[in-house]
Structures are given as C-alpha cells and as structure tokens.
Amino acid sequence: MNRLDIQGIGVSEGIRIARAYIYNPSKEVGSHSGPEGNSIPDTSDAVHAELHKLREAKAQYAEQMDKLIEKAKEVVGEEQAGILTGHRKLLDDPAFYPKMEARVREKLETAPRAVTEIVSQVASLFEGMSSDYMKERAVDIRDIGSRLLACLSPGQTRGLTEISEEVILVADDLTPSDTVQLDPALVIGFITRTGGSTSHTAILARSLGIAAIVGAGDGIDGINHGDTLILDGAAGLCIARPQEAEEKQYRLHLQQDLKRRQALEEYAARPAVTADGTRVEIAANIGSAAEADAAVRQGADGVGLFRTEFLFMDAPAMPGEEEQFRAYHEAARMMEGRPVIIRTMDIGGDKELPYLQLPKETNPFLGYRAIRVGLVCQELLRTQLRAMLRASAFGTVKVMFPMISGMQEWRQARAILTEVQAEMRQENVQFDENMEVGIMVEIPSTAVLAGLFAEEVDFFSIGTNDLVQYTVAADRMNEHVAHLYDYFHPAVLQLIRAVIEASHKAGKWTGMCGSMAGDPLAAPFLLGLGLDEWSMEAGRLSSIKERLQGLDRQECRELAERILRLDTPQAVRQALEDFHNAKTAVVSQ
C-alpha cells in the first residue's frame, strides 16, 4: 500500500518508529443495556438486589483505582497520579454516584443502565461547553463509566495486555486510566482520532515520555495493524508505510533527538545562571498541587503561577475551604520553602464552571471573568483567600489577583483580603502576616498605570497570553486572526518594559508567567529588560536554563534597546534569530 501522511495535534514531543497496534476497547459507555435489559421488576427485593450489584461494582472500582493510583505514583510520579485520584474522588461525589442509585430506586433501571444514563448526562454537559479544556473532561467521565460497567460485567478485556514488542498505539481515543497503564518500554508512542492538547491523556503521555499525537481525525483509518509508522510528536505528523530512505533519515533524527533530551536533563539540577554570573529565578506554572512535585524534579526555584481554577474545573461541585486548603498546603509542602504564587480563580472566558451557572456572553474574554466574578461573588473569593492564608503558615505563599484593569478593582480585592485577615486573627488562625500580594498584568490599562500600581502592590506577574490578545485586539482562539497574535509585537514589548521599569523604580519586582517566558528565542530580550522571575511549564525549564547560560546581561541590555526601536513583529523575530545564530556560531568555533 502507498505511503500516507496523517496530521494531528502533537502533545508529547519525540520521534518514534515502530509497528502500528490497532487498539479497540471492548466496552463503550452509551451502548450498554445490561444482560437483563434496561429495567427491573417493581419489587423491593429486585431494587435491593440491583442496588447491591451497583454498590459492589463501586467498591470493586474503588479497589482497582487505589491499586492503579499506587502504580501511577511509581510510574509517572505523585503529581500525575493526582489525575486518577480525582477520578477516584469523583465517584464519591454526591452530585454523581448517588444519582445512579436514585435511578435504580425511582426509575427501576438496571445498574448498568443507571450508570450509562448518568455518565452520558454528565459527559454531555461537559461536551456542550465552549472551553476545549472542559470538553475534554467528558473523556474522564466516560472513563469512570467504562470502568464501572466493566465491574458490573466481569470478564471484559481492554486489549492492552497482549502487547509484547515496541509498538505505536492507534486508537479512537485513550482514557487517562488506559494511558497510565501503558508500558513506555513497549508502547513508545500513540496517535488518536480525537482528543486535545489539554486532555489528561496528553498530560500523562508527556509524564511517561511517550510521543503522542491526538485529534488526527479519520486519517487513522488508513493505518493497518502492523504497518510501519513514523511518529513525530513535535510536528504532529504520523507517516504510515514510509519509504526506505525516509525511514533511514528519521532514524538519524531519532538518535539526535535522544542526545538532545539527555543533554537537557543535566540542567534540571543546575541553577539558572548567565554567562556573566547573574542568577535568574526560574519558576514553574502548575495547575494542581500534585504538579509541584514535577516542578521540583525539573529544578524549579518556585511556583510562579498556581492556576487554582483547575481545582474548581475538575470538581463536580464547588470545592470548600478545607479541600482548597489541602491543595494549597500540599503545594507549599512539596516546594519546601520555595515561593508558591497562588492566583485566585480565573473563571470565565474559555474556562467554565457548570455548577456556577455563569451567564452566556457574546464575548466572554471581555466580560464577566476572573476577579470580576470574585468581586461580585465575594463569598467564593473569601473562602479561597482563607484557604490560601491558612496555607501561608506552612510555606512561602504569595497571593495574586488576575484580570485587574484599574486601581479600584485592586483596592476592592485588597480590602476583602484585609477583612479576611482580620477575621482570622480574631479566630486565632495562623497565617503569614508578611505574605506578599500582587497582581497579574494582562490588560493594557494595567500596564499603562504600572507606576501607580507599583506604589501599592508587592509584585507584578505579566501574563503575556492575555496581554497580547488585548493589546492587538486578536482572539488567540480565532484562526482567522491568529497571525496577528504575536508576543513580539512592538506594542507588547513596550508594555512589558514599562511594567518592569515601574516595578524597579518602586523597589518591587516583576515576573512573567505567560508562554513568552518559556520561549528560548525571547530569553535574551527579557534578560536585557531585567525581568526578575520567569515562570513556565515545567518541561521548558531546562531549555531556558540552557539558553541563559550562554547569555551576557550587558550584551542583552544592548540587544533589548535595539529591539525596542523596531516596528514589526517580523523584524523583532529576525533580530532575535540573528542574535541566536551569531551566539551559536561563536560557541561552535
């Protein structure tokens, strides 16, 4: 058969070459009617018997998940095992499992039918949301349902135990519990029909070191079991039945890729130091307490952004103070005294909470989101601040407010924090009295007023992802204007400089937690501006450390001045590439 190119979304880097293994799970939620049909007799004995089956299946599921969680801790570490821990907790949630029992009692449905109906309802709720992140949570819900149904009907196989040689898995989709069971020594890559970059499966693939492509669509139908596949996770490209010369060339790339990854691993244990001896603070962005462990292992100096909204988005109901405190306390404990900047929940825009029932908006990115929600729903904000303050007694915790557009919003948020602190003193609840409080700089108005803000806040953290789209008026999720979205736009660079200079003039510091901070090409410019703290995904830390070690701060200051005089993103990018190439040429001589 002819050679075939299949394009998808690369979510875990790496080049892999192996035979295709077509994976077809045997059980799907939504098509299970149970061996006795969908209903049971209207008798108390029949109802009790069916409830007993359901409870036994739930207990078996819990036992299986506990074992799987322990295995996950050994294979991918504590932080990613937290994904499965979330699945385990979800079945105990009053908004989920009890509804299954209710359908058995009230609608006289069989246990399998009750499971199928509730799982389908909850999954459909997530699938109907506009946020890609929330849509992908439907996969997690269906995974729980599939496992529960398997417990109700023993003897089903998931088709992964038969793999005995290196393969690239080809599947419609993989659930998190599927993924964590993969042996990276045998399943060296996978490609799926569906899925997105923020799915838990993608996160686990990166932790396992398995090259992966998701969202490849119907292109995978052209792959046959046993075909030779070349998988390029960085490019999102899968080549089926490659030509001999092509395969030979990719095998050479594979060797180079391996050497590159081994070289970068050495930087995890090193501090970030420039060629002239300047120490730079490099921190990690995390979405859960568990990810703090990965940040430590990758050599992070702290957590520059704890995205607390994921704690809310992964829960079927609003987390209370105790649940939030446990998450923040765990992150502080894992960081062992290193700073942990916790951002109050940034809900709205592309992040929805079904149980909060926020109004639908024409342009949610410019609407009711982040601190704007907190200032209206003050009990939510107060509860979160209490949990953060309590955690501050166990580590170096800092609080950060997102989406601040003016002094009034900042002062309102700060006043609420002051009130909560006063309440906790009266209750004799311990917290760090000297805890730093800062704001995200995501809106141009905040950057313009940085001099005023710097007199009152303890620090700034520049969120380039939103700052770019608000500065150039280009929705970063809109493919028609995506070409305008560029953090090398001269206006964005001028705003970044203004914020850093304003903070330093007031004796404060500025960090950056947007994607620009993790871009090696931007590193010399940011170093030249005097950025104090850089925060990024943990997987980018070593690349930035490597880049910084070859940079001289004074030379970068001169470069930054030249770049600030350029008038297009293309010119800026070219100047940075020329600088990088010149540095590389000197090193290679």
N, C-alpha and C positions, 0 to 999 in steps of 0.2 A: 504493500500500500504506500501511497505518497506521503511525503513529509507534511507535517501540519503544525502551524503556529497557533497557540492559544494565549490570548492576552487576558489578564485579570488584575487584581489588586495585590501587589506584593506587600505582605505584612510581616515577614520574617526573612531577613537577608541571608544570602548564601547561594552558592551554585551546587547543585546535586545532580548526579547521573545514575539512574537505576531503572529497573523494570517497573512497569505500572502494575499496581494491585488494585483492582476494582472492588470497592467496599460497599456492600449493600446491607445495611442493618435490617434485621428481620422484623422489627416491631415499630410501628408508627402510631403516634397519638392521633386520634381523629377517625380511625377506621376500625376500632375495636368494639365489638358488640358483646363480647363475652360468650362463653360456651353455652350458656342457657338463654341467650337473647339479651334483651335490654331491661327487662322488668322482672320483679319477684312477686309472689303472692302477697295479698294484703292480710298478712297474719303477723302477730308479734314474734313468733318463732322464726319466720322467714327473715324478718327485719333484723332480729338479733344475730342470726347466723351470718347475714351479709355484712353487718357491722363488724362482726368478729373477723371475717375474712379481711376487711379493709384495715382494721387495726393491726392484724398480724402482718399484713403486707407493709404497713407503715413502720412497724418495729423492725422488720427484715430490711427495709430500705435504710433505716437509721443505722443498723449494724453494718450494712455494706458500705455506707458512706463514711462511717467512722474509720473503717479499715482503709478505704480509698484515700481519705484525708491524711492518715498516717503515712501511706505510701507517697502521696503527693509531697508531703513535707520532706521526705528523704530525696525525692527525685527533682523537684523544682523549687524547694525551699518553703519556708514559712509563709512568705508574702503571697505567693501564687496559690498555695494551698487554701488561702482565705477565700478564694472563689468558690471552692467546693464547700467550705464551711458555711458560706452564705446560702448555698443550695440546701444544706442540711437544716439550717435555721428556718428557711422559708416554709418548709412543710409543717413546721410547728406554729406558723403564724396564724392567728385567729381569723385573718381575712382569707385564708387559703384552704387548709385541710378541713376545718370544721364544716365548710360548705359542701364538701364531698359527703360527709356523714349526713348532713341535712337533706341532701338529695335522695339518699337511701331511705331515710325515715319518711320524708314528706312526699316524694315522687315515686317511691317504691322502685327505684332503679337498682340494677346490679352494681356491685362495687366497680367493675371495670367501666361501665357506662358513666357512673358518677364521676370517676376520675377523669375520663375523657372529656366530659362536658365542662367541668370546672377548669381544667387545664386549657381547653380550647378557648373558653371565655376570657381567661386572664391573658393568654398569649395573644389573642386577637386585640385586646385592649392595647397592648404594647405595640403590636404591628400597625395599629392605626395612628400612631403618633408621628409627628413630623421629624423628630430627632432620630438620626441614624443610631445613636447610642441606645436609645430606648427601644427602638425596633429590634435591635439585636438581643435585647433581654428576653424576647419571646423564645429564642433558641434555648435559653437557660430554663425557662418554664417548661417547655416541651421535653427537655432532657429529664427533668424531675418526673414528669408524667410517664415517660417511656420506662424509666426505671421502676416506678411504682406498679405499672402494668406488668412488667416482667416479674415482679414479686408475686403478683396475683395469678400469673400463668407461668409457673416454673418450666425450665427446660429450653427456653429460648436462648439463642446464641447471638452475640453482637458481631461475630465474624472477624475478630482481630487476633484470636489465639492461634490461627493457622499460619501466621507469618513466620517464616523461618530463615529468610535471607533479606538482604538490603532491598527495600522497595520504596517507591513513591506512591503514596496512597491517593486514589482518585475516588471522590465521593460527592454526593449531592451536598452534604453538609457534615460537619463533625461537631458533636456537643463537647462541652468542657470535660465531662466525665470520660468521654471517648478519648479526648486528646491527652489527658493526664495519664492514661493507661498505655499510651504508645511508648514503645521501647526505642529511644533515639538511635540505638545501635542497629536497629532493623528498619524502622520507619524513618528514613533520613529526610523525607520531605512529603508534602501533600498539596493537592490542588482540589478546590471545591467549587461546585456550581454557584452556591450562594455564600453570603457572609460579607462582613465589612471589617475595616481596619480597627474599629474599637471593640470588636467582639472579644469575649473572654477566651474563645478558642485562639484568636490571634495573639493575645497576651501570653497564653500558655505556650504556644509554639515558640515565641521568642525566648521564653524562660528555658525551654527544653533544648533550644539550639536547633530546632527543626526548621529548615527552609520551607516557606509556605506562601501559597497564592490562594486567595479567596475571590468570590464573585466572578468566576470565569464564565458563567453562563452556560449556554448549550454547547459551547466549544468542546467541553469534556466528552460529549457524546461521540466524538471522533477518535477517542482513545480506546484501544482494545487491551484486555488483560494480557500482560506480558510484553507489551510494546516497550521499546527503549524510550525513556523520557529524559530530557534535559530541563531542569527546573532552575530558573534564575529568580530568586526571591526578591532581589533588589529591583530588577526591571519588571517584575510581574509577568514574566514570559515563560511559557512552557512549550518546548518543542518536542513533538511526538515523531518517532521514526526519523531521527536526524541523519544527514548524510555522513559518511565516514570521516571526511576531512573536517566537517563541522564539529563532530563529537570529539575529535582529537584536539581541536582548538579550545573547546570548552574544558577539556580535562587539564589543559595548561592553565586556564583561568582558575580552575578549581584549586590547583596547587598554590597559585599566587594568593588566592583568597584565604587559604588556610594559613599561610605565612603571615599575612596581614593581620588576621584575627589573633594569632599567637603573639605578635609584636604588641598589639594594643592591650592585651591582657596584663602586660607588665606595668602599665600605667595606673592600674587600679590602686596599687599600694603606695603610689607616689603622691606627694603634694603637688599642687599646680604652681609651678614656678617658672617665670620667664627667663630668657637668656641672660638678662642683667640682674637676676636675683630677686625680682619682685614677686612676692607671694600673692596669689589670687585665690579668692574664696569661690569654690565651685560647689554648688548645691544641686539637689535633685527635686524634680516635681513628682509628687505621688498622688494617688487617688484613693488610697486606703492605708490604714496603719500597717498592714502586712507588707506593703511595698517599701517601707522604711528599711527593712532588712536587706533588700536588694540594693538600696542606696548606699548602705554601709559597706556592703561587699564590693561595690563598684568604686569605692573610695570617695564618697561624697563628704563634704565638710559640714553638711547640714541639709535640711529640707527648706528649699526656698519657696515652695508652694505646696500646701496640703489642700487639694481640691475637695472640700468637705461635701460638695453636692453629690458626689458618687455614693457616699454613705446613705444619703436620702434616696437617690435614684435606684439603688439596688435593694431597697426595702419596700415591702408592700404597704406599709403604713408609716406614719411619721415617727422617726426614732426619738425616744425620750432622752432626758438629761443623762440617765445612767448609761444608756447604750452609747451615746455620743462621748461621754467621759471616758468610757473604756477604750474607745478607738483613739482618742487624742492622747490618753495616758500611755497606751501601748506604743504609739509612735514616739513619744518623748522618751520612754524607757529604752526602746531599741536604738535611738540616736545617742544615748549615753552622754548627755550633756551638750551635744551639738545643737545648734539652734533649729527650731521647728517653727516655721511661719505657717499659721493656720488661717486660711481665708474663710470668712463667713460664707454661707452657701450662695453660690452664683446660679440661682434657678431662673429659668426664663430663657428667651432666645431659642437656642436649639436644645435646651435641657428642660424637659417637662416632668412634672410630678402628677400622676393621675389622681392621687388622693388629695392633692391640694386644690385641684379644680381651678387653675388659673384661667382667666378669660382668653378666648382665642383672639389673636390680634393680626392685623394685616401685615405689620412689620414688627415682629416681636423683638428683634435686636435693638430697636429704638424705643421699645415700650417698657412694660412692667416687668422688670427683671432685677436680679441681684439685690443690692442694698435698697432699691426702691420697694421691693417686696418686704424686706425686713423692717423698714421704717413704717410700713402700714400694718403688717402682721407682727407687732412688736413682741408678742409672747414667744413666737418662734425664734426671734433674734435673741431675746433674753435667755431662753433655755439654752441656746447654743453658746452664748457668751459665758454662762455659768459653767458649762461643761469645759470650755476652754480655760477659764480661770482656775478651775479645780486642777486641771492637768498641769498648769503652770507651776504648781507646787512640787512637781516631780521631774522637772527638766527646764531647759531654756526655751520656753514657748513664747511666741510673739503672735499678736492678732493683727489681721489685715482685712480692711473693708474693700469690697470690689465695686466697680462701676460708680465711683464718686465723680460727680460732674461739677460741683461747686462747693464753696465753703459751708453753705447752710446744711447740705447733706452730711458733710464730715462732722460738723458740730453736733448735729442731731444724733448721729451714730455714736460719737464720743460721749455725749451726755447720757445715753442709755447705758453704755459700758460703765460710766462713773456711778450711775444709780445701782447697777448690779453689784459693783464692787462694794458699795456702801452697805447693801443688804447682806452681803456675805460676811462683812466684818461684824455686823450685828449678830449673825448666826455663828460666829467663830469658825467659819470655814476658811481653811488656809488657801492662800494663793500668792503669787509673786507680786509684791507691791510695786516692783520696778519693771514690770513687764512692758516691753516696747509695743507701741501701737502705730501701725502705718496704713497706707492706702495703696491700692492699685492705680497706676496711671494708664488708663485705657482710652480716655476721651480727650480730644484736643484741648477742650476748655480747661481741663485739669493741668495739662502740660503748660499751657499759656500762663496759668496762675500759680505755677510751681513755686515762685518766690514767696507768695503769701502762705501757701500750704506748708512750706518748709519751716515756717516760724512755729507751727503748731504740731505737726506730725513728727514721729520719731524716724520714719524712713519712708522711702518710695520703692515700689516694685513696678517696673514698666512691663505691661502686658502687651507685647507687640502684636499679637494675633488680632485683638480688637482695635488697638490703636491704629493699625494700618487701614482696616476697613472703614473706620470712622473718619480718618484723615482724607482718604482718597475717594470716599463715598462708593466703595465697591464691595458688595456682599461676597465674602470669601467662599460661600457655598454655591454661588451662581456661576456656572460655566461660561456664560456669555460675557461676563466682565472679569473673569479670573485673571486675564492678562494684565489688568490694572492693579491687581493686588500684589504689592511688592514692598517688602520692608526696606529695600534700598532706594525707595522714592526719596528724593532730596528733602521734601517737606517733613517726612517721618524722621529723617536723620537730624534735621534741625530741632525738632521737638525733643528728641532723645538728648541731644546736647544741652538744651535749655533746662531739662529736668535735672540732669547730673550736676550742672554748674550751680543751679539754685540750691540743691541739697548741700553741696560742699561749702557754699558761701555761708550757709546757716549752721555748719558743723554737723550736718546729718549725712546719711549715706543712701545710695541708690542701688537697687538690684534690678535684674531683668529676668522674667520667668516665661517669656514668650519663646516661640520657636527660633527666633533670631539668635538667642543666647546659645543655642546648640549647633549653630552653623559655623564650621571652621573658617569659611570664607569671610565671615563678619568679624571674627575674633580680633584681628589687628586693629580694626576701626574702633571697636568697643574698648579695647585696651587703651588706645590712644585717647579716648574721651574720658578715661578714668572710671569706668564702671566698677563699682565696688564688689558686687556679688552677681554671679551668673548661675541661673538655675535652669535645669533642662531634664529631659527624660534620662533615667539612669544609664541607659545604653549608649548615650552620647558623651558621657563624662570623659572616658579615656581618649576619644578623638580630640576633644577640646584641650585636654592636658597636653597631648602630643603637639598640638598646634602652638600652644602658648610657649612651650619650652624653646622654640626657635625664634621667639619674638623679643625685640628690644623695645622697652616702653617709650623711650625718647623718639626712636625711629617711627614708632606707631603714632605718636602725637603729631609728628610732621605729616604723616600719611593722612591722619584724620582731618587736619587743616586743609590739605589739598582736596580731599573728597568732599568736604563741606562747600567747596566752591563749584562743584559740578552740578549740572542742571537736569540730568535724566537718570533714571534707574539703570539704564543700559551703560551709561558712562561710568557710573559708580561701580557696577559689577565688573566692568572691564578693567578698571583701575585696581580693584582688589585682586582680580585674577592675575594681572601683570605683576603685582607685588608678590603674590604667592609663587608665581613661576620664577621670578628673579631670586627669591629666597631658596627655592628648591634647587635652582641651578648652582647657587653658591655652595650649598651643602653637598651636592653630588660631585663637585670639583676636587 
